[in-house]
Amino acid sequence: MRLGKNLLKLVLAAGIIIFGVVKYCSSSQENPYTGETQYLDLTAEEEIALGAQSTAYILRDHGGLYPNEAEQQKLKSVGSKLVENSIASAAPYEFKFYLLADDSTVNAFALPGGPVFITKALYNRLSNEDQLAGVLAHEIGHIIGRHSAEQLAKQGFTNTILTGVAVGSESHEVTKAAAVLGNLANMKFGRGDELESDHLGVKIMLQSGYDPKALIEVMKILKEASGGNSPSEFFSTHPDPDNRIEKIHDAIEKYQ
């Protein structure tokens, strides 16, 4: 009886895992901006809807918009210039640019479908328009690279595999180890996104008439903001700034 129960669990676990693999692999498509094969569950329209729905939460969590219309317009002007004069102009997304009132968190990020945010804390550390363009171009790179949608699909796949492992194993340690490995796989994937966005950012800056070396200056600003002590690169979702600077140099040499 015990053997039959275990066999049933293994068959069910195998079915869950096979379903996850087939579903994930069947969602592959080529990204026209990167040439990379991606696995995606969301359409561009769904990405836009998701980004629009999430914008209110971002504003709430970062103190709303910075209450200076001139600065907001400057941000939008630079962002629009980057989109209109680069490969991003052909993308189906609704690019919008927001200066957040948060003056303590040094950060910039993008939501799927087009929203781009920069905190006042990072904005204050930038000394010229080229640096601002570097920040925004990098975030635009995340959007046209469809990194959020790709990450969501990968997390869904990982969760399905972990569910299969949990169903098929009675060992808590095995399930826990599988979860750790799944998290590490997703973290490593995130670092690749950052490097690809730096690469796309350089291309977008050059196409829009900005100096891509300013993106290197941004990396130095971010390193300084972290106290100059970056965490171990393998256990971080973001590559070490020094590594990113090296890759940005390579991209500049490629496109100039």
RODO-2510 file (C-alpha; in nm, 4 decimals, decimal comma):
residues 256
     n   res          X          Y          Z
     1     m     0,0000     0,0000     0,0000
     2     r     0,2859     0,2299     0,0969
     3     l     0,4674     0,1539    -0,2294
     4     g     0,1556     0,2323    -0,4310
     5     k     0,1096     0,5650    -0,2537
     6     n     0,4717     0,6647    -0,3159
     7     l     0,4458     0,5651    -0,6820
     8     l     0,1337     0,7788    -0,7211
     9     k     0,3141     1,0748    -0,5673
    10     l     0,6096     1,0317    -0,8024
    11     v     0,3826     1,0076    -1,1074
    12     l     0,1946     1,3206    -0,9991
    13     a     0,5212     1,5052    -0,9339
    14     a     0,6572     1,4043    -1,2739
    15     g     0,3375     1,5233    -1,4393
    16     i     0,3612     1,8643    -1,2722
    17     i     0,7263     1,9047    -1,3720
    18     i     0,6675     1,7917    -1,7314
    19     f     0,3729     2,0317    -1,7615
    20     g     0,5911     2,3170    -1,6355
    21     v     0,8729     2,2355    -1,8777
    22     v     0,6408     2,2056    -2,1793
    23     k     0,4532     2,5258    -2,0915
    24     y     0,7753     2,7229    -2,0400
    25     c     0,9508     2,5968    -2,3531
    26     s     0,6453     2,6555    -2,5724
    27     s     0,6416     3,0269    -2,4782
    28     s     0,9722     3,1072    -2,6522
    29     q     1,0015     3,4044    -2,8870
    30     e     1,2765     3,6264    -3,0228
    31     n     1,3155     3,9794    -2,8899
    32     p     1,3613     4,2130    -3,1914
    33     y     1,5737     4,4605    -2,9906
    34     t     1,8200     4,2166    -2,8391
    35     g     1,8049     3,9190    -3,0759
    36     e     1,7709     3,6965    -2,7687
    37     t     1,5294     3,4066    -2,7379
    38     q     1,2994     3,4689    -2,4432
    39     y     1,0306     3,2731    -2,2621
    40     l     0,7313     3,4979    -2,1961
    41     d     0,3789     3,4525    -2,0643
    42     l     0,2639     3,8140    -2,1116
    43     t     0,1741     4,0028    -2,4282
    44     a     0,2905     4,3630    -2,4748
    45     e    -0,0637     4,4790    -2,3984
    46     e    -0,0636     4,2845    -2,0719
    47     e     0,2733     4,4342    -1,9795
    48     i     0,1326     4,7853    -2,0370
    49     a    -0,1712     4,7080    -1,8215
    50     l     0,0436     4,5627    -1,5451
    51     g     0,2739     4,8650    -1,5441
    52     a    -0,0173     5,1080    -1,5362
    53     q    -0,1834     4,9230    -1,2481
    54     s     0,1397     4,9161    -1,0480
    55     t     0,2291     5,2842    -1,0910
    56     a     0,0006     5,4014    -0,8103
    57     y     0,1683     5,1632    -0,5658
    58     i     0,5139     5,2900    -0,6612
    59     l     0,4049     5,6497    -0,6094
    60     r     0,2541     5,5634    -0,2713
    61     d     0,5643     5,3801    -0,1519
    62     h     0,8025     5,6610    -0,2522
    63     g     0,6204     5,9676    -0,1253
    64     g     0,4450     6,0545    -0,4500
    65     l     0,5796     6,2752    -0,7276
    66     y     0,8429     6,5366    -0,6547
    67     p     0,6375     6,8615    -0,6429
    68     n     0,8327     7,0635    -0,8961
    69     e     0,6791     7,0734    -1,2423
    70     a     0,9926     7,2142    -1,4074
    71     e     1,2002     6,9183    -1,2873
    72     q     0,9281     6,6742    -1,3916
    73     q     0,9202     6,8268    -1,7388
    74     k     1,2986     6,8083    -1,7659
    75     l     1,2836     6,4382    -1,6867
    76     k     1,0065     6,3808    -1,9401
    77     s     1,1940     6,5793    -2,2050
    78     v     1,5104     6,3721    -2,1701
    79     g     1,3104     6,0486    -2,1601
    80     s     1,1103     6,1408    -2,4693
    81     k     1,4268     6,2315    -2,6587
    82     l     1,5757     5,8924    -2,5793
    83     v     1,2652     5,7051    -2,6912
    84     e     1,1962     5,9052    -3,0069
    85     n     1,5513     5,8870    -3,1432
    86     s     1,6408     5,5267    -3,0678
    87     i     1,5380     5,1672    -3,1219
    88     a     1,2810     5,2204    -2,8465
    89     s     1,0696     5,4282    -3,0866
    90     a     0,9507     5,1075    -3,2567
    91     a     0,8437     4,9458    -2,9291
    92     p     0,4689     4,9122    -2,8565
    93     y     0,5048     5,0447    -2,5021
    94     e     0,3706     5,3614    -2,3378
    95     f     0,6841     5,5220    -2,1973
    96     k     0,6239     5,7579    -1,9047
    97     f     0,8815     5,9168    -1,6766
    98     y     0,8345     6,0031    -1,3091
    99     l     1,0557     6,1895    -1,0611
   100     l     0,9719     6,0479    -0,7179
   101     a     0,9791     6,2594    -0,4023
   102     d     1,1819     5,9951    -0,2163
   103     d     1,5005     6,1754    -0,1116
   104     s     1,6550     5,8922     0,0903
   105     t     1,6574     5,5955    -0,1497
   106     v     1,9160     5,6198    -0,4282
   107     n     1,7439     5,4270    -0,7027
   108     a     1,5836     5,4166    -1,0465
   109     f     1,3674     5,1409    -1,1895
   110     a     1,1137     5,0548    -1,4565
   111     l     0,7836     4,8694    -1,4640
   112     p     0,6764     4,6476    -1,7538
   113     g     0,5045     4,8317    -2,0340
   114     g     0,6702     5,1728    -2,0055
   115     p     0,6739     5,3502    -1,6645
   116     v     1,0214     5,4687    -1,5588
   117     f     1,0997     5,6097    -1,2138
   118     i     1,3957     5,7881    -1,0563
   119     t     1,4093     5,8956    -0,6944
   120     k     1,5026     6,2498    -0,5938
   121     a     1,7886     6,0994    -0,3925
   122     l     1,9534     5,9683    -0,7106
   123     y     1,8447     6,2668    -0,9205
   124     n     2,0247     6,5010    -0,6783
   125     r     2,3508     6,3114    -0,7232
   126     l     2,3534     6,3563    -1,1011
   127     s     2,5533     6,6521    -1,2291
   128     n     2,4461     6,6786    -1,5932
   129     e     2,1863     6,5782    -1,8512
   130     d     2,4035     6,3033    -1,9991
   131     q     2,4108     6,1249    -1,6641
   132     l     2,0335     6,1552    -1,6363
   133     a     2,0034     6,0190    -1,9888
   134     g     2,2255     5,7278    -1,8861
   135     v     1,9948     5,6360    -1,5992
   136     l     1,6821     5,6603    -1,8130
   137     a     1,8365     5,4788    -2,1113
   138     h     1,9276     5,1881    -1,8858
   139     e     1,5696     5,1658    -1,7588
   140     i     1,4303     5,1901    -2,1121
   141     g     1,6602     4,8986    -2,1888
   142     h     1,4857     4,6928    -1,9211
   143     i     1,1486     4,7680    -2,0806
   144     i     1,2348     4,6846    -2,4411
   145     g     1,4369     4,3883    -2,3138
   146     r     1,1099     4,2701    -2,1545
   147     h     1,3023     4,1714    -1,8446
   148     s     1,0089     4,1947    -1,6039
   149     a     0,7914     3,9705    -1,8208
   150     e     1,0784     3,7269    -1,8654
   151     q     1,1456     3,7191    -1,4920
   152     l     0,7768     3,6552    -1,4158
   153     a     0,7740     3,3631    -1,6593
   154     k     1,0908     3,2190    -1,5089
   155     q     0,9576     3,2521    -1,1549
   156     g     0,6373     3,0779    -1,2602
   157     f     0,8409     2,7963    -1,4124
   158     t     1,0583     2,7674    -1,1012
   159     n     0,7530     2,7578    -0,8755
   160     t     0,6000     2,4794    -1,0843
   161     i     0,9189     2,2725    -1,0580
   162     l     0,9376     2,3325    -0,6826
   163     t     0,5755     2,2247    -0,6490
   164     g     0,6604     1,9026    -0,8315
   165     v     0,9603     1,8433    -0,6039
   166     a     0,7480     1,9059    -0,2942
   167     v     0,4777     1,6647    -0,4128
   168     g     0,7262     1,3910    -0,4983
   169     s     0,9527     1,4199    -0,1945
   170     e     0,8809     1,3597     0,1708
   171     s     1,2117     1,5208     0,2647
   172     h     1,1884     1,8787     0,3868
   173     e     1,5620     1,9183     0,3251
   174     v     1,5291     1,8196    -0,0411
   175     t     1,2443     2,0675    -0,0916
   176     k     1,4379     2,3409     0,0886
   177     a     1,7507     2,2770    -0,1202
   178     a     1,5472     2,2918    -0,4408
   179     a     1,4000     2,6274    -0,3324
   180     v     1,7469     2,7692    -0,2626
   181     l     1,8747     2,6555    -0,6026
   182     g     1,5678     2,8048    -0,7710
   183     n     1,6219     3,1402    -0,6003
   184     l     1,9888     3,1458    -0,6974
   185     a     1,8998     3,0705    -1,0599
   186     n     1,6587     3,3638    -1,0678
   187     m     1,9134     3,5949    -0,9021
   188     k     2,1779     3,5103    -1,1609
   189     f     1,9289     3,5753    -1,4372
   190     g     1,8618     3,9197    -1,2868
   191     r     2,2282     4,0133    -1,3102
   192     g     2,2214     3,9272    -1,6792
   193     d     1,9277     4,1652    -1,7215
   194     e     2,1287     4,4495    -1,5674
   195     l     2,4233     4,3947    -1,7995
   196     e     2,1959     4,3707    -2,1032
   197     s     2,0220     4,6956    -2,0023
   198     d     2,3589     4,8690    -1,9702
   199     h     2,4391     4,7462    -2,3211
   200     l     2,1058     4,8668    -2,4591
   201     g     2,1449     5,1922    -2,2662
   202     v     2,4712     5,2697    -2,4438
   203     k     2,3077     5,2070    -2,7812
   204     i     2,0052     5,4225    -2,6949
   205     m     2,2261     5,7082    -2,5696
   206     l     2,4412     5,7114    -2,8820
   207     q     2,1363     5,7065    -3,1100
   208     s     1,9935     6,0025    -2,9154
   209     g     2,3068     6,2172    -2,9172
   210     y     2,4174     6,1632    -2,5563
   211     d     2,7653     6,0734    -2,4331
   212     p     2,7515     5,7075    -2,3211
   213     k     3,0555     5,7579    -2,0979
   214     a     2,8135     5,9326    -1,8630
   215     l     2,6707     5,5892    -1,7846
   216     i     3,0111     5,4975    -1,6421
   217     e     2,9901     5,8075    -1,4223
   218     v     2,6491     5,6873    -1,3030
   219     m     2,8001     5,3527    -1,2016
   220     k     3,0595     5,5386    -0,9941
   221     i     2,7831     5,7435    -0,8318
   222     l     2,5943     5,4262    -0,7413
   223     k     2,9093     5,2694    -0,6000
   224     e     2,9749     5,5776    -0,3894
   225     a     2,6139     5,5775    -0,2689
   226     s     2,6578     5,2190    -0,1466
   227     g     2,9603     5,3253     0,0569
   228     g     3,1979     5,1710    -0,1931
   229     n     3,1323     4,8264    -0,0481
   230     s     2,9487     4,6119    -0,2988
   231     p     2,8142     4,2724    -0,1853
   232     s     2,9433     3,9492    -0,3355
   233     e     2,8412     3,9566    -0,7002
   234     f     2,7176     3,5965    -0,7100
   235     f     2,4684     3,6586    -0,4294
   236     s     2,3429     3,9911    -0,5613
   237     t     2,0778     4,0643    -0,8211
   238     h     2,2980     4,3470    -0,9505
   239     p     2,6489     4,3014    -1,0858
   240     d     2,9386     4,4698    -0,9127
   241     p     2,9686     4,8307    -1,0440
   242     d     3,3291     4,7691    -1,1522
   243     n     3,2177     4,4737    -1,3639
   244     r     2,9408     4,6857    -1,5159
   245     i     3,1870     4,9634    -1,6000
   246     e     3,4045     4,7164    -1,7884
   247     k     3,1051     4,5905    -1,9869
   248     i     2,9901     4,9465    -2,0618
   249     h     3,3363     5,0246    -2,2026
   250     d     3,3001     4,7188    -2,4289
   251     a     2,9580     4,8363    -2,5493
   252     i     3,0866     5,1860    -2,6247
   253     e     3,3707     5,0434    -2,8312
   254     k     3,1231     4,8237    -3,0178
   255     y     2,8755     5,0973    -3,1141
   256     q     3,0904     5,4085    -3,1585
***
